[in-house]
Amino acid sequence: MKVVEKDKIVSGMLRDELSRSEEMLVGLRKSLADLPRGALSERKKRYKEKAYSYFSLKYRDGEKVVNQHVSAEQVPALRKQLDQRKKIEKEMKSYQKRIAYLSKILKSGRG
């Protein structure tokens, strides 16, 4: 971009924004590591004319799909954590796009 080539202030601002975005991405990855991954599902079973339901957390471990039983008391907290994980993943995608865009602008400005 010709503006980046000629204007050192704009170039500096873009570099600052790039480094800030990269720092935010690292922080988001750290916070994501503490949260559970997967999806919460409710399974219903019938046994002798009585219906039972229980919750399980489904996630991948390599190639395997793991179903982990979750007690009824843990469900609200787990839902909250899974929602928070989705929100952070969405935010991470926007930062990744921003980093790619800024890198592209800064590269084209040098060449």
Number of C-alpha atoms within 10 A of each C-alpha: 13 11 12 19 14 11 10 11 11 13 18 13 12 17 15 12 15 20 14 14 19 16 13 15 20 13 12 17 14 11 12 18 10 10 14 15 17 16 14 19 14 10 10 10 10 9 7 5 7 7 9 10 10 13 18 19 18 16 16 11 8 7 6 8 11 14 16 12 13 16 10 11 8 10 15 10 10 18 14 10 17 18 14 15 21 13 11 17 15 12 14 20 12 14 20 15 11 16 19 13 13 18 15 12 17 19 12 13 15 11 8
